[in-house]
Amino acid sequence: MNQNKQKDENYQSFLENLHGKLNASDNVLEAIVKSSVGFRVKEKRKVVEGEVNEVYDITPTHGENIIVRISREKHNRFEAEKWALDKCRDTGVQVPEIHLISEVETDKEKLHVCVESKIEGVSLQTLIKQNALSQNEIKEITISAGEILSKIHSIKTTGFGEINTFGVGEFETWSEYMLNQDKKRDQILEEARKIGVDTKLVQQAFAILDKNKDIYEHTDSRLAHSDYGIKHMLIHKDKINGIIDFENCRGADIAYDFSWWNYFGQNRPPVEWLIEGYKKDGNLGENFETRMHLVKIRIALDLLMYYGDTGHSFAKDITVRNLTEDITFFK
């Protein structure tokens, strides 16, 4: 078994174990579907792909399929996501339409619920894993994804970081956002130790972010998907039919989505193809490569906080690979 296949199987086992603990009752699902579309559940299929929400593809007794997403997170991100989806739709980007956002109280917990339209298609990630596309087809789709991303980035936000229901981020400036993790330095270093990452790399990362403060000035705040990747692109009839899952959307430098794509680059088409499509109508701005590496460092620090708790088998390797690459860029 090759190494990539082993990693895929390990990750799938991680997801199945995670989702095995997320099981809303049939009664809860019935109530959600009834409230959103007025009909009962005819069929349901659990979607085991994401790492946060419990997700179901629901066939109601009448009408088209819907997607039910259930979050157990303390903060409900669905309202902010709706703002982003509505703005994207206005720019011509095909995204789901939200039918219902609500809360459900059970005997055990409070659930945040989002019901949205189902976009027809299969994720680009699945098609690549199935070897269903040629390299040229993957390239053309990725170029198209870049064109779509430029439309998403045409949407202006106020402030930076995770946005609220009005498209306003929690930080006033990009500099505040980029340097904010310094307040959690001790905790991040501890998380690095927990997964076996050399803390010298993390300290160097902090130093680089601090040294490049001038790069953060005069940055426009634009809508970033913040998880722009092949599992969130639905392909139908050889074209992107929709972009899904804006739950982590934020106001950011446009470099953010490229940095996120690049962070997981070993499992994705080259970021250069994404950039090629983006440049047809979008402007990357000055110092783009530098900005992309800086944001990727910030993402690494964010994910260290996440990886320390989730038990990802690939956490050490992906963190070390990215930090080493980004630190080397600045030498």
Contacts in CASP RR format, 6 or more apart in sequence:
PFRMAT RR
TARGET T0000
AUTHOR 0000-0000-0000
METHOD contacts of the structure
MODEL  1
MNQNKQKDENYQSFLENLHGKLNASDNVLEAIVKSSVGFRVKEKRKVVEG
EVNEVYDITPTHGENIIVRISREKHNRFEAEKWALDKCRDTGVQVPEIHL
ISEVETDKEKLHVCVESKIEGVSLQTLIKQNALSQNEIKEITISAGEILS
KIHSIKTTGFGEINTFGVGEFETWSEYMLNQDKKRDQILEEARKIGVDTK
LVQQAFAILDKNKDIYEHTDSRLAHSDYGIKHMLIHKDKINGIIDFENCR
GADIAYDFSWWNYFGQNRPPVEWLIEGYKKDGNLGENFETRMHLVKIRIA
LDLLMYYGDTGHSFAKDITVRNLTEDITFFK
1 9 0 8 1.000
4 266 0 8 1.000
7 313 0 8 1.000
7 314 0 8 1.000
8 129 0 8 1.000
10 313 0 8 1.000
10 314 0 8 1.000
11 312 0 8 1.000
11 313 0 8 1.000
11 314 0 8 1.000
14 311 0 8 1.000
14 312 0 8 1.000
14 313 0 8 1.000
15 48 0 8 1.000
15 49 0 8 1.000
15 50 0 8 1.000
15 51 0 8 1.000
16 48 0 8 1.000
18 51 0 8 1.000
19 46 0 8 1.000
19 48 0 8 1.000
19 54 0 8 1.000
22 54 0 8 1.000
22 70 0 8 1.000
22 72 0 8 1.000
23 54 0 8 1.000
24 54 0 8 1.000
24 70 0 8 1.000
24 111 0 8 1.000
25 106 0 8 1.000
26 41 0 8 1.000
28 104 0 8 1.000
28 106 0 8 1.000
28 111 0 8 1.000
29 41 0 8 1.000
29 44 0 8 1.000
29 56 0 8 1.000
29 58 0 8 1.000
29 68 0 8 1.000
30 40 0 8 1.000
30 41 0 8 1.000
31 104 0 8 1.000
32 68 0 8 1.000
32 100 0 8 1.000
32 102 0 8 1.000
32 104 0 8 1.000
32 113 0 8 1.000
32 115 0 8 1.000
33 39 0 8 1.000
33 40 0 8 1.000
33 41 0 8 1.000
33 58 0 8 1.000
33 60 0 8 1.000
33 66 0 8 1.000
33 68 0 8 1.000
33 115 0 8 1.000
34 40 0 8 1.000
35 100 0 8 1.000
35 102 0 8 1.000
36 66 0 8 1.000
36 68 0 8 1.000
36 99 0 8 1.000
36 100 0 8 1.000
36 115 0 8 1.000
37 60 0 8 1.000
37 63 0 8 1.000
37 66 0 8 1.000
37 99 0 8 1.000
37 115 0 8 1.000
38 60 0 8 1.000
39 60 0 8 1.000
39 61 0 8 1.000
39 62 0 8 1.000
39 63 0 8 1.000
40 60 0 8 1.000
40 61 0 8 1.000
41 58 0 8 1.000
41 59 0 8 1.000
41 60 0 8 1.000
41 61 0 8 1.000
42 59 0 8 1.000
42 60 0 8 1.000
42 61 0 8 1.000
43 58 0 8 1.000
43 59 0 8 1.000
44 56 0 8 1.000
44 57 0 8 1.000
44 58 0 8 1.000
44 59 0 8 1.000
45 56 0 8 1.000
45 57 0 8 1.000
45 58 0 8 1.000
46 54 0 8 1.000
46 55 0 8 1.000
46 56 0 8 1.000
47 55 0 8 1.000
47 56 0 8 1.000
47 57 0 8 1.000
47 67 0 8 1.000
49 55 0 8 1.000
49 123 0 8 1.000
49 231 0 8 1.000
50 231 0 8 1.000
51 310 0 8 1.000
52 71 0 8 1.000
52 73 0 8 1.000
52 247 0 8 1.000
53 69 0 8 1.000
53 70 0 8 1.000
53 71 0 8 1.000
53 247 0 8 1.000
54 69 0 8 1.000
54 70 0 8 1.000
54 71 0 8 1.000
54 72 0 8 1.000
55 67 0 8 1.000
55 68 0 8 1.000
55 69 0 8 1.000
55 70 0 8 1.000
56 67 0 8 1.000
56 68 0 8 1.000
56 70 0 8 1.000
57 65 0 8 1.000
57 67 0 8 1.000
57 118 0 8 1.000
58 65 0 8 1.000
58 66 0 8 1.000
58 67 0 8 1.000
58 68 0 8 1.000
59 65 0 8 1.000
60 66 0 8 1.000
64 117 0 8 1.000
64 118 0 8 1.000
65 118 0 8 1.000
66 99 0 8 1.000
66 115 0 8 1.000
66 116 0 8 1.000
66 117 0 8 1.000
66 118 0 8 1.000
67 96 0 8 1.000
67 115 0 8 1.000
67 116 0 8 1.000
67 117 0 8 1.000
67 118 0 8 1.000
68 113 0 8 1.000
68 114 0 8 1.000
68 115 0 8 1.000
69 78 0 8 1.000
69 113 0 8 1.000
69 114 0 8 1.000
69 115 0 8 1.000
69 116 0 8 1.000
70 111 0 8 1.000
70 112 0 8 1.000
70 113 0 8 1.000
71 77 0 8 1.000
71 78 0 8 1.000
71 111 0 8 1.000
71 112 0 8 1.000
71 113 0 8 1.000
71 114 0 8 1.000
72 109 0 8 1.000
72 111 0 8 1.000
72 112 0 8 1.000
73 112 0 8 1.000
76 101 0 8 1.000
76 103 0 8 1.000
76 112 0 8 1.000
77 162 0 8 1.000
77 247 0 8 1.000
77 248 0 8 1.000
78 98 0 8 1.000
78 101 0 8 1.000
78 112 0 8 1.000
78 113 0 8 1.000
78 114 0 8 1.000
78 247 0 8 1.000
79 101 0 8 1.000
79 164 0 8 1.000
79 165 0 8 1.000
80 162 0 8 1.000
80 163 0 8 1.000
80 164 0 8 1.000
80 165 0 8 1.000
80 167 0 8 1.000
80 247 0 8 1.000
80 249 0 8 1.000
81 98 0 8 1.000
81 114 0 8 1.000
81 246 0 8 1.000
81 247 0 8 1.000
81 249 0 8 1.000
82 98 0 8 1.000
82 101 0 8 1.000
82 165 0 8 1.000
83 163 0 8 1.000
83 165 0 8 1.000
83 166 0 8 1.000
83 167 0 8 1.000
84 155 0 8 1.000
84 163 0 8 1.000
84 167 0 8 1.000
84 223 0 8 1.000
84 246 0 8 1.000
84 249 0 8 1.000
85 95 0 8 1.000
85 96 0 8 1.000
85 97 0 8 1.000
85 98 0 8 1.000
85 246 0 8 1.000
87 155 0 8 1.000
87 223 0 8 1.000
88 95 0 8 1.000
88 151 0 8 1.000
88 152 0 8 1.000
88 155 0 8 1.000
88 223 0 8 1.000
88 243 0 8 1.000
88 246 0 8 1.000
89 95 0 8 1.000
89 97 0 8 1.000
91 151 0 8 1.000
91 152 0 8 1.000
91 154 0 8 1.000
91 155 0 8 1.000
92 151 0 8 1.000
93 148 0 8 1.000
93 151 0 8 1.000
93 152 0 8 1.000
93 242 0 8 1.000
93 243 0 8 1.000
94 119 0 8 1.000
94 240 0 8 1.000
94 241 0 8 1.000
94 242 0 8 1.000
94 243 0 8 1.000
95 119 0 8 1.000
95 242 0 8 1.000
95 243 0 8 1.000
95 244 0 8 1.000
95 246 0 8 1.000
96 116 0 8 1.000
96 117 0 8 1.000
96 118 0 8 1.000
96 119 0 8 1.000
96 244 0 8 1.000
97 116 0 8 1.000
97 117 0 8 1.000
98 114 0 8 1.000
98 115 0 8 1.000
98 116 0 8 1.000
99 115 0 8 1.000
99 116 0 8 1.000
99 117 0 8 1.000
100 113 0 8 1.000
100 114 0 8 1.000
100 115 0 8 1.000
101 112 0 8 1.000
101 113 0 8 1.000
101 114 0 8 1.000
101 115 0 8 1.000
102 113 0 8 1.000
103 110 0 8 1.000
103 111 0 8 1.000
103 112 0 8 1.000
103 113 0 8 1.000
104 110 0 8 1.000
104 111 0 8 1.000
104 113 0 8 1.000
105 111 0 8 1.000
119 234 0 8 1.000
119 241 0 8 1.000
119 242 0 8 1.000
119 244 0 8 1.000
120 234 0 8 1.000
120 236 0 8 1.000
120 241 0 8 1.000
121 234 0 8 1.000
121 235 0 8 1.000
121 236 0 8 1.000
121 241 0 8 1.000
122 234 0 8 1.000
122 235 0 8 1.000
122 236 0 8 1.000
123 230 0 8 1.000
123 231 0 8 1.000
123 232 0 8 1.000
123 233 0 8 1.000
123 234 0 8 1.000
123 235 0 8 1.000
124 138 0 8 1.000
124 141 0 8 1.000
124 145 0 8 1.000
124 229 0 8 1.000
124 230 0 8 1.000
124 231 0 8 1.000
124 233 0 8 1.000
124 234 0 8 1.000
124 235 0 8 1.000
124 240 0 8 1.000
125 229 0 8 1.000
125 230 0 8 1.000
125 231 0 8 1.000
126 231 0 8 1.000
127 133 0 8 1.000
127 235 0 8 1.000
128 138 0 8 1.000
128 230 0 8 1.000
128 269 0 8 1.000
133 141 0 8 1.000
137 238 0 8 1.000
138 269 0 8 1.000
139 269 0 8 1.000
139 273 0 8 1.000
141 233 0 8 1.000
141 235 0 8 1.000
141 238 0 8 1.000
141 239 0 8 1.000
141 240 0 8 1.000
142 269 0 8 1.000
142 270 0 8 1.000
142 273 0 8 1.000
142 274 0 8 1.000
143 273 0 8 1.000
143 274 0 8 1.000
143 276 0 8 1.000
143 277 0 8 1.000
144 239 0 8 1.000
144 240 0 8 1.000
144 277 0 8 1.000
145 228 0 8 1.000
145 229 0 8 1.000
145 233 0 8 1.000
145 240 0 8 1.000
145 274 0 8 1.000
145 277 0 8 1.000
146 274 0 8 1.000
146 275 0 8 1.000
146 276 0 8 1.000
146 277 0 8 1.000
146 278 0 8 1.000
147 277 0 8 1.000
147 278 0 8 1.000
147 280 0 8 1.000
147 281 0 8 1.000
148 240 0 8 1.000
148 243 0 8 1.000
149 225 0 8 1.000
149 228 0 8 1.000
149 257 0 8 1.000
149 274 0 8 1.000
149 278 0 8 1.000
150 277 0 8 1.000
150 278 0 8 1.000
150 280 0 8 1.000
150 281 0 8 1.000
150 282 0 8 1.000
151 281 0 8 1.000
152 223 0 8 1.000
152 224 0 8 1.000
152 225 0 8 1.000
152 228 0 8 1.000
152 243 0 8 1.000
152 257 0 8 1.000
153 222 0 8 1.000
153 223 0 8 1.000
153 224 0 8 1.000
153 254 0 8 1.000
153 257 0 8 1.000
153 282 0 8 1.000
154 222 0 8 1.000
154 282 0 8 1.000
155 222 0 8 1.000
155 223 0 8 1.000
156 220 0 8 1.000
156 221 0 8 1.000
156 222 0 8 1.000
156 223 0 8 1.000
157 163 0 8 1.000
157 167 0 8 1.000
157 168 0 8 1.000
157 169 0 8 1.000
157 221 0 8 1.000
157 222 0 8 1.000
157 223 0 8 1.000
157 250 0 8 1.000
157 251 0 8 1.000
158 166 0 8 1.000
158 167 0 8 1.000
158 168 0 8 1.000
158 169 0 8 1.000
158 221 0 8 1.000
159 168 0 8 1.000
159 169 0 8 1.000
159 170 0 8 1.000
159 171 0 8 1.000
159 172 0 8 1.000
159 173 0 8 1.000
159 221 0 8 1.000
159 251 0 8 1.000
160 169 0 8 1.000
160 170 0 8 1.000
160 171 0 8 1.000
160 172 0 8 1.000
160 173 0 8 1.000
160 174 0 8 1.000
160 176 0 8 1.000
160 177 0 8 1.000
160 219 0 8 1.000
160 221 0 8 1.000
160 250 0 8 1.000
160 251 0 8 1.000
160 252 0 8 1.000
161 169 0 8 1.000
161 170 0 8 1.000
161 171 0 8 1.000
161 177 0 8 1.000
161 250 0 8 1.000
161 251 0 8 1.000
161 252 0 8 1.000
162 169 0 8 1.000
162 170 0 8 1.000
162 248 0 8 1.000
162 249 0 8 1.000
162 250 0 8 1.000
163 169 0 8 1.000
163 223 0 8 1.000
163 249 0 8 1.000
163 250 0 8 1.000
163 251 0 8 1.000
164 170 0 8 1.000
167 251 0 8 1.000
169 221 0 8 1.000
169 250 0 8 1.000
169 251 0 8 1.000
171 177 0 8 1.000
171 180 0 8 1.000
173 216 0 8 1.000
173 219 0 8 1.000
174 216 0 8 1.000
174 217 0 8 1.000
174 219 0 8 1.000
174 221 0 8 1.000
174 252 0 8 1.000
174 253 0 8 1.000
175 213 0 8 1.000
175 216 0 8 1.000
175 217 0 8 1.000
177 252 0 8 1.000
177 298 0 8 1.000
178 209 0 8 1.000
178 216 0 8 1.000
178 294 0 8 1.000
178 295 0 8 1.000
178 298 0 8 1.000
179 209 0 8 1.000
179 210 0 8 1.000
179 213 0 8 1.000
181 188 0 8 1.000
181 206 0 8 1.000
181 298 0 8 1.000
181 301 0 8 1.000
181 302 0 8 1.000
182 206 0 8 1.000
182 209 0 8 1.000
182 210 0 8 1.000
184 305 0 8 1.000
185 206 0 8 1.000
187 305 0 8 1.000
188 202 0 8 1.000
188 301 0 8 1.000
188 304 0 8 1.000
188 305 0 8 1.000
189 199 0 8 1.000
189 202 0 8 1.000
189 203 0 8 1.000
191 304 0 8 1.000
191 305 0 8 1.000
191 307 0 8 1.000
191 308 0 8 1.000
192 198 0 8 1.000
192 199 0 8 1.000
192 201 0 8 1.000
192 202 0 8 1.000
192 304 0 8 1.000
192 319 0 8 1.000
193 199 0 8 1.000
194 308 0 8 1.000
195 304 0 8 1.000
195 307 0 8 1.000
195 308 0 8 1.000
195 311 0 8 1.000
195 315 0 8 1.000
195 316 0 8 1.000
195 319 0 8 1.000
196 316 0 8 1.000
197 304 0 8 1.000
197 316 0 8 1.000
197 319 0 8 1.000
197 320 0 8 1.000
197 323 0 8 1.000
198 320 0 8 1.000
201 320 0 8 1.000
201 323 0 8 1.000
201 324 0 8 1.000
201 327 0 8 1.000
202 301 0 8 1.000
202 304 0 8 1.000
202 323 0 8 1.000
204 323 0 8 1.000
204 327 0 8 1.000
205 297 0 8 1.000
205 300 0 8 1.000
205 301 0 8 1.000
205 323 0 8 1.000
205 326 0 8 1.000
205 327 0 8 1.000
206 301 0 8 1.000
208 294 0 8 1.000
208 297 0 8 1.000
208 326 0 8 1.000
208 327 0 8 1.000
208 330 0 8 1.000
209 294 0 8 1.000
209 297 0 8 1.000
209 298 0 8 1.000
211 330 0 8 1.000
212 290 0 8 1.000
212 294 0 8 1.000
212 330 0 8 1.000
215 287 0 8 1.000
215 290 0 8 1.000
215 291 0 8 1.000
215 294 0 8 1.000
216 253 0 8 1.000
219 253 0 8 1.000
220 253 0 8 1.000
220 254 0 8 1.000
221 251 0 8 1.000
221 252 0 8 1.000
222 251 0 8 1.000
222 252 0 8 1.000
222 253 0 8 1.000
222 254 0 8 1.000
223 249 0 8 1.000
223 250 0 8 1.000
223 251 0 8 1.000
224 249 0 8 1.000
224 250 0 8 1.000
224 251 0 8 1.000
224 252 0 8 1.000
224 254 0 8 1.000
224 256 0 8 1.000
224 257 0 8 1.000
225 232 0 8 1.000
225 243 0 8 1.000
225 246 0 8 1.000
225 248 0 8 1.000
225 249 0 8 1.000
225 257 0 8 1.000
226 246 0 8 1.000
226 248 0 8 1.000
226 249 0 8 1.000
226 250 0 8 1.000
226 252 0 8 1.000
226 256 0 8 1.000
226 257 0 8 1.000
226 260 0 8 1.000
227 245 0 8 1.000
227 247 0 8 1.000
227 248 0 8 1.000
227 260 0 8 1.000
228 243 0 8 1.000
228 257 0 8 1.000
228 260 0 8 1.000
228 261 0 8 1.000
229 260 0 8 1.000
229 261 0 8 1.000
229 264 0 8 1.000
229 268 0 8 1.000
230 267 0 8 1.000
230 268 0 8 1.000
230 269 0 8 1.000
232 243 0 8 1.000
232 244 0 8 1.000
232 245 0 8 1.000
233 240 0 8 1.000
233 242 0 8 1.000
233 243 0 8 1.000
234 240 0 8 1.000
234 241 0 8 1.000
234 242 0 8 1.000
234 243 0 8 1.000
234 244 0 8 1.000
235 241 0 8 1.000
250 256 0 8 1.000
252 295 0 8 1.000
253 291 0 8 1.000
253 295 0 8 1.000
254 284 0 8 1.000
254 285 0 8 1.000
255 284 0 8 1.000
255 288 0 8 1.000
255 291 0 8 1.000
255 292 0 8 1.000
255 294 0 8 1.000
255 295 0 8 1.000
256 295 0 8 1.000
258 271 0 8 1.000
258 274 0 8 1.000
258 275 0 8 1.000
258 278 0 8 1.000
258 292 0 8 1.000
259 292 0 8 1.000
259 293 0 8 1.000
259 295 0 8 1.000
259 296 0 8 1.000
259 299 0 8 1.000
260 299 0 8 1.000
261 268 0 8 1.000
261 271 0 8 1.000
261 274 0 8 1.000
262 271 0 8 1.000
262 292 0 8 1.000
262 296 0 8 1.000
263 296 0 8 1.000
263 299 0 8 1.000
263 300 0 8 1.000
263 303 0 8 1.000
263 318 0 8 1.000
263 322 0 8 1.000
264 318 0 8 1.000
265 271 0 8 1.000
275 284 0 8 1.000
278 284 0 8 1.000
289 329 0 8 1.000
290 329 0 8 1.000
293 325 0 8 1.000
293 326 0 8 1.000
293 329 0 8 1.000
293 330 0 8 1.000
294 326 0 8 1.000
296 322 0 8 1.000
296 326 0 8 1.000
297 323 0 8 1.000
297 326 0 8 1.000
297 327 0 8 1.000
299 322 0 8 1.000
300 319 0 8 1.000
300 322 0 8 1.000
300 323 0 8 1.000
300 326 0 8 1.000
303 315 0 8 1.000
303 319 0 8 1.000
304 319 0 8 1.000
307 315 0 8 1.000
307 319 0 8 1.000
308 315 0 8 1.000
END
